[in-house]
Amino acid sequence: MARALINVPAKAKRGEIITIKTLISHVMESGFRHTSTGVRIPRDIIDTFTCTFNGEEIFRAALHPAIAANPFITFHTVATESGTFTFKWTGDGQFSQTETASIVVE
Amino acid sequence: MSAVTSLPLFGPVAALLVAATIISAHAEIPLNERRSGYADLGRETKAMQDDDTANPAMLAVLDGEALWNARTGNGRACAGCHGDAKTSMKGVAARYPAYEPKLNRPVNLDQRINTCRVERQEAKPLAYESKDLLALSTYIGMQSRGEPIAPPTDPRLTPFREAGRATYIRRQGQLNLSCAQCHDDNWSRKLAGNIIPQAHPNGYPLYRLEWQSIGSLQRRLRNCLIGMRAEHYDYGSPEYVDLEAYLMWRARGMPMETPAVRP
């Protein structure tokens, strides 16, 4: 399993804009490179990232071959209620990883 | 040139004098003018290094922590002897390369990790620049973050440090450049649009955006030698370790930043 780092504030006030940061370890091999013997290195990238909050999708990103290794995705949302964020990365070679983080909204 | 050719007898003497002047004239950066490569980073890269949840080198730190606690070889983990790295490894990376009496020469942190693996854990040594070795050295290195670089005062290290310094100021490669010409004489100026840093080893292993991965100081040295069109050494070679020893001494007292981020 790939290493992932999630940064979600543990607590927030209702209506506050919060920043979510995610970082995942992945080679993001573009598929355009060749080895020294001329063999093409197959593409191996994460192509989709989604974030759901209490089951509802709040953020989605499509990733492409030009994105660097270890993609760092940061975005904002409004804290409405306490709950759990679920982050999911999917990609080539049946790559799939899910992480969760919870927040308390006062 | 004409003066030398017209006086053939004094030619070699003059050449020697010139060479001696170049070596003695080579001025090291005064201690209070030294600055970390961090100072030349852009705002975004600084932010990346400053935030442990944005610094991609922290992924290697997580791997390193897992390896530190994992049993291997004869069933021993690093933690089995050394305990919690947060206390036992504090300041350790800031003291390497250190003298190894068995080899009669200094070893760097990577080599020490592998010695420990082979002798204490009876496990296979890890390859240089492999994911696992970098993870362990990054994890150990991070325990010295903020600590001043403190090269050992062991006098047996001196000749190796001197050898490193000699390599540092020696012109080499097709471009006929020495390390010192860029990093002592022309730091803060530009090379191909990039600011030339002072070349302090205070953040290694570090995440280099160009590499899209973490890498050791030796990888950086190899990179520079290739850029000078010089023949680079094998990873772990004595030349690199001597150079590391000199660079750490040159950066003595500067705070460690491991794991740093550099462009």
Interface residues (C-beta under 8 A of the other chain):
Chain A: R3 L5 I6 N7 K21 L23 I24 S25 M28 A68 A69 N70 F72 T74
Chain B: M48 D51 D52 T53 A54 P56 M58 L59 L62 D63 L209 Q212 S213
